[in-house]
Amino acid sequence: MRLLPLSALSPLELTRALVAFPSITPKDEGCLAFLKDIFQGIGFVTTLLEPTNPDGPWNLCAACGSGEKTLVFLGHTDVVPEGTEPWDAFSPREEDGFLIGRGVADMKGGIAAFVVASARFLQKYPHFSGKIVVLLTGDEEVGTPDGAQALLSWAIPRYGPFTSCLVGEPSSYRLLGDNIALGHRGSLDLHITAHGLQGHAASPERARNPIPLLLRYLDKITQHVWEQDPGDFAASHLEVTSIDVGNPVSNIIPSRAEARANIRFHLQHTSNDIIRQMQTWATEMSPDLIIEFCANGESFLCQDEHMTQALEKAIKSVLNITPQYSTGGGTTDGRFISSHCPAIEFGMVCNTIHHKNERIPVADCERLTQVYEIFLQNFFLES
């Protein structure tokens, strides 16, 4: 295979090229096929996985090397839409030292940096002992089972077991390198329905109002203090996010009332434990309460000191910053791979992701590339 010369790979230009693909979930628009050719050009064996249904995402696996020590780079090429305010989201531009475009931070800039870092690493150490496996999905922003979950199910039998995983999500807060995400709380959605009997507000004895029942249940779950020993995490916490009756008039007692809620929970809890408790409260309160649950992911915490130290040393070497460690933020695809190997998240500055005029400093394209390259050296070449 003829390898691409490093002179043909610029992290800035590669980021610009990736942003130009309007790959709004689950559309790919050729973005992963483009990356497949790039990875092949730097020596990776690639497999582009077609959607399993007409509206599903594309996925990509790229691997190189051999040996038991296997580092996974997990990422996504899909992006959120432009938003309600119009802007030229898919025509990347530079302005006042920033690169502007949808996905520059979340997370096409991180992918471009890892591609170039891998090329530089392989040129210096073509016979390194170990494997690099890059897993890229076209569906992280929505997170259907056809995204990272399906990609992992395909890749693990072929390239596993995995030693460690670096998720390229934008983890930095204000400056590149100021934060590494060691994990995240778990997430569980609730859809609560209280059933009643519709009637006239003037004759409540002939009706059964579901609203007081719903409010009693919401009071129960919001006032409950979950057993807390969060350690590295924030406390487990539930928020009611919606209450809806759908009643346009004031003289009808409705037949049903609904609410939605979300709980974020730390390592001391699991989604199954919380579901059992929530269901027990509903059963004890009334047979007219129906609770539907959707577990979005369990909590996880990386305790791989070799990987975290390799990354921290790289950040200090390139950026002269000592990163802090956190477990905040929302769910990522790290929750899926964390059950197979330790996973940490590190990437671009996150303060404009999903915003109009999403941006990163132009210099961060090269600086993140250098951090990833030194990280690869530390991970594979140091015991």
C-alpha positions, 0 to 999 in steps of 0.5 A: 500500500502506498502511504500518504506523505505527512506533508499531505496531512494537515490537522487544520485542513483535515478538520476543514474538510470534515466540517464541509460534510453536512453529516447531521445525524444520521446522515453521513453524506460521504464523511466516513468514506472520505476518512476510510480513504485517509486511514488506508493511506496512512496504513490502516486496515479499514471496514466501512459498515453500511447502515442496517436499515434505510435510516440508520448510520454508517460506521467505520473501523480502522486498525493497524499494528499487532500485539496484545496492548490495544488502544481504541480511539472512539469518536463520531462524525455526526453533528447536530443541526445548525439550529434556529438561527441561520449561519453558514455551518458547513462552510468552515471559516477562520476569523480572529484566530478561530476556526468556525463551523459545525463540528469543529469541537464536537468532534471533527477537530478531534478526529482530524488531530488523531488521524494526523497524530497516528500518521506521525506516530506510525512514521516514527515507530512503524513496528511498534508493539500493539494495536491502534483501533479507531471506531467512528460512528455516524450516530452519537448525538441521537445514540441509537443502538445502530451507532457505537453499540452496533460498532462495538459488537462488530469490532470486539470479536475481530480486534478485541479484547481492548486494553484502553480507550481514548474517547475524543469528545471535547472535554476541555473547559476554557483552554485546551488541556485543562480537563480530562473526563474520567467518567460520567454519571449514569442517566435514566429517563422516566415517563410517568402516566397517571390515569383517571376518569374524565368528568365535569369539574362541577361534579368531581364525585363522578370523575377521578382526577389524575392530577393530584395522584401525579403530583403526589408521586412527583413529590415523592420522587423529588423529595427522596434523598438518594443514599450518597457516597459519590466519591469522584462524582456529583450526587445522584439527582432527579429533575422533573422536565415536563408536566402535561395534561393536554387540557385546553379548558378549565371545566373538564377533569382530564382522564390522564396526566403525564410527566417526564423526568431524568435522574443522573446517578453515580457509581453507588446506584444502577439503573435497575436498582433505581427502576425497582425503587421507582416502580415500588413507590408507584405500585404502593401508591396506586394501580393508576400510575404507569411508569416507563423507563429508558436507561441511557447508560450506567455510570463509569469511572476510569481507573487505568493509571497507565493511560491517564498518566500517559495522557497527563504527561503528554498534555504537560509536555505540549501545553504546559498545563496540569489538567484537572479530572472530572466526571461531569457533563452529559452522556457520551459513547464512553458509556458503551465501551466502558464495560469492555475496557477503561475509557477516558475522554479528552479533546477540544474545548467544549464551550461552544459545542451545539452553539451557533458559530461553534468554534475552536482556536486555529492553533488547537488543531496542531496542538491537540495533534501533538498531544495525541502523538506524544500520548501514543508514544507514552502509551505504547513505548512506556511500561 
